[in-house]
Amino acid sequence: MGKLKKWLPLLIILSGFGFAYVMGWFKYLNPQLLVENADYLQSLVNDNFILVLLGFIALYAILTVFMLPASILTVASGFLFGVYVGAPAVVIGATLGACGLFLAAKTSLQETLKGVAGPFISKMEKEYNESPFAYLFTLRLIPVFPFAVSNIAPALLGAKFRDYFITTAIGIIPGTVAYSLIGHGLRETLKEAGASPENINVADLMGATFVNMLPAFGMLIAVALIPIFYKKFFKKSKVAA
């Protein structure tokens, strides 16, 4: 019974991931379907705004817990709700899901996963031990690893839940805003196109109106430059200290 309790969180997470794969749900996680169903989705938002928003947050949290790709939902947040509502919804859902995965890894899987990922975690431990909070924050701010890895690794490093929660909620904001802006730009371009969404290719749509996509491109460039500024200024200050 003790061993079952220890492995139960991992079994649930892997079962959820496997179930989604077998059911073919991954095919729905693409921007083309978002554009093709734009009118229907927008009508749902208009008719049941609060319910759809809460459902969106819950879905994002579930996808994050089960380590399923959720980037399309980040784009959808701006597409459906606009950046000012959509981006905060993503931050809430992603943070809740990440915290759930963190607790599952920390409470019952820490030693097991640490043993499996020993060499990988050992490379991270040195920098983490120098400044735990700063390391967790840069882990979020600079997307070096996939989101699922960044969710689990802090638990294996022995991070405090408070530090993990704060750095997650704040650190994912720039990337979230960037992808949410892409969704908002897609929606605005779709409105201007005036064509039936079913007949529009998302790749053509993204290149149709540069003005609508300019804020998203600018934010993506800013996010891409974060590692460069980090290495140039933060790393140098650490060496000088």
C-alpha positions in Angstrom: 0.0 0.0 0.0 2.9 2.3 0.8 4.5 1.8 -2.6 1.2 2.4 -4.3 0.7 5.7 -2.5 4.3 6.7 -3.5 3.7 6.0 -7.2 0.1 7.0 -7.5 0.7 10.6 -8.5 3.0 9.6 -11.3 0.6 6.9 -12.5 -2.3 9.4 -12.6 -0.2 11.9 -14.6 1.1 9.3 -17.0 -2.4 7.8 -17.4 -3.8 11.2 -18.2 -1.1 11.9 -20.8 -1.6 8.4 -22.3 -5.4 8.8 -22.4 -5.1 12.1 -24.2 -2.7 10.6 -26.8 -4.9 7.5 -27.4 -8.0 9.6 -27.8 -6.3 11.8 -30.3 -6.8 15.0 -28.4 -3.4 16.4 -29.5 -4.7 17.1 -33.0 -7.0 19.7 -31.5 -4.1 21.7 -30.1 -3.3 23.7 -33.2 -4.0 27.3 -34.3 -5.7 26.2 -37.5 -8.7 24.8 -35.6 -8.8 27.9 -33.5 -9.2 30.0 -36.7 -11.7 27.6 -38.3 -14.0 27.7 -35.2 -13.5 31.4 -34.5 -17.2 32.4 -34.8 -18.5 29.5 -32.7 -15.9 30.0 -29.9 -16.5 33.8 -29.9 -20.2 33.2 -29.5 -19.6 30.9 -26.5 -17.5 33.7 -24.9 -20.1 36.3 -25.6 -23.0 34.2 -24.2 -21.2 32.7 -21.2 -18.2 34.9 -20.6 -17.5 34.0 -16.9 -18.2 30.3 -17.3 -16.0 30.0 -20.4 -13.2 32.0 -18.7 -13.3 29.7 -15.6 -13.4 26.7 -17.9 -10.4 28.0 -19.8 -8.4 28.5 -16.6 -9.4 25.0 -15.4 -8.5 23.4 -18.8 -5.1 25.2 -18.8 -4.4 23.9 -15.2 -5.3 20.3 -16.2 -3.2 20.3 -19.3 -0.2 21.6 -17.3 -0.7 19.0 -14.5 -0.7 16.2 -17.1 2.2 17.7 -19.0 0.2 18.2 -22.2 1.1 21.0 -24.6 -0.8 24.1 -23.7 0.9 26.8 -25.9 -2.1 26.9 -28.3 -4.3 27.9 -25.3 -1.9 30.8 -24.6 -2.5 31.9 -28.2 -6.2 31.3 -27.8 -6.3 33.5 -24.7 -5.6 36.6 -26.7 -7.8 35.3 -29.6 -10.9 34.8 -27.4 -10.6 37.2 -24.4 -8.0 39.8 -25.5 -4.6 40.3 -23.9 -5.8 42.1 -20.7 -8.1 39.2 -19.7 -6.5 36.3 -21.6 -3.0 36.7 -20.3 -3.9 36.8 -16.6 -6.2 33.8 -17.2 -3.2 31.9 -18.6 -1.0 32.9 -15.7 -3.6 31.7 -13.2 -4.2 28.4 -14.9 -0.5 27.7 -15.7 0.5 28.6 -12.1 -2.2 26.4 -10.6 -1.3 23.5 -12.8 2.4 23.9 -12.2 1.9 24.0 -8.5 -0.1 20.8 -8.7 2.7 19.1 -10.6 5.3 20.5 -8.2 3.5 19.2 -5.1 3.0 15.8 -6.8 6.7 15.6 -7.5 7.8 16.9 -4.1 5.5 14.9 -1.8 5.8 11.4 -3.2 8.1 11.3 -6.2 11.1 13.5 -5.2 13.6 10.7 -4.4 12.5 8.4 -7.2 12.6 11.1 -9.9 15.8 12.5 -8.5 17.4 9.1 -8.8 16.3 8.8 -12.4 17.4 12.4 -13.3 20.5 12.4 -11.2 23.1 13.7 -13.6 20.8 16.3 -15.1 19.7 17.6 -11.6 23.3 17.6 -10.4 24.3 20.1 -13.0 21.5 22.4 -11.8 22.1 22.0 -8.1 25.3 24.1 -8.0 23.7 27.3 -9.5 20.5 26.7 -7.5 22.3 26.4 -4.2 24.1 29.7 -4.8 20.8 31.7 -5.0 17.7 29.5 -4.9 15.1 32.3 -5.5 17.1 34.0 -8.3 17.7 30.6 -10.0 14.0 29.7 -9.9 13.1 33.1 -11.3 15.5 32.9 -14.2 14.4 29.3 -14.9 10.9 30.8 -15.6 12.0 34.0 -17.2 14.5 32.3 -19.6 12.8 29.4 -21.3 15.8 27.1 -21.5 13.8 24.0 -20.7 10.3 22.8 -21.6 7.6 24.1 -19.3 7.0 20.6 -17.8 10.7 20.2 -17.0 10.7 23.6 -15.3 7.7 22.6 -13.3 9.3 19.4 -11.9 13.0 20.3 -11.6 12.5 22.8 -8.7 10.8 20.0 -6.6 13.8 17.7 -7.2 16.1 20.6 -6.1 14.3 21.0 -2.8 12.7 24.4 -3.6 10.2 25.9 -1.2 6.6 26.1 -2.4 6.4 29.8 -1.6 9.5 30.6 -3.8 8.2 28.3 -6.5 4.7 29.9 -6.6 6.0 33.5 -6.7 8.7 32.9 -9.3 6.2 30.9 -11.5 3.4 33.5 -11.3 5.8 36.4 -12.2 8.3 34.7 -14.4 5.9 33.3 -17.0 4.3 36.7 -17.6 6.5 38.0 -20.5 6.2 34.8 -22.5 2.5 34.6 -21.8 1.9 38.2 -23.0 3.9 37.5 -26.2 1.8 34.5 -27.2 -1.4 36.1 -26.1 -0.6 39.1 -28.4 -0.2 36.6 -31.3 -3.8 35.4 -30.6 -5.1 38.9 -30.4 -3.3 39.8 -33.7 -4.8 36.7 -35.4 -8.3 37.7 -34.3 -8.0 41.3 -35.5 -6.6 40.2 -38.8 -9.4 37.7 -39.2 -11.9 40.4 -38.6 -10.3 42.6 -41.2 -10.1 39.7 -43.8 -13.9 39.4 -43.8 -13.7 35.9 -45.2 -15.2 32.7 -43.8 -12.8 31.3 -41.1 -13.1 27.8 -42.6 -11.4 29.0 -45.8 -8.5 30.8 -44.2 -5.1 29.3 -43.6 -3.5 30.4 -40.3 -0.1 30.9 -41.9 -1.5 33.2 -44.5 -3.5 35.0 -41.9 -0.4 35.7 -39.7 1.4 37.3 -42.6 -1.7 39.2 -43.9 -1.6 42.3 -41.6 1.9 43.1 -40.2 0.4 46.0 -38.1 -1.7 43.6 -36.1 1.2 41.3 -35.4 3.7 44.0 -34.7 3.1 44.0 -30.9 3.4 40.2 -30.7 6.6 40.2 -32.7 8.0 43.0 -30.6 7.2 41.1 -27.4 8.7 37.8 -28.8 11.9 39.7 -29.6 12.0 41.1 -26.1 11.6 37.6 -24.6 14.3 36.3 -26.9 16.7 39.0 -25.8 16.2 38.2 -22.1 18.9 35.4 -22.1 21.4 37.8 -23.7 20.9 40.6 -21.1 21.0 37.9 -18.4 24.3 36.6 -19.5 25.8 40.1 -20.0 24.7 41.8 -16.8 23.5 39.3 -14.2 26.2 36.7 -14.8 28.9 39.4 -14.8 27.7 40.8 -11.5 27.8 37.3 -10.0 31.4 36.9 -11.1 32.4 40.3 -9.8 30.9 39.5 -6.4 
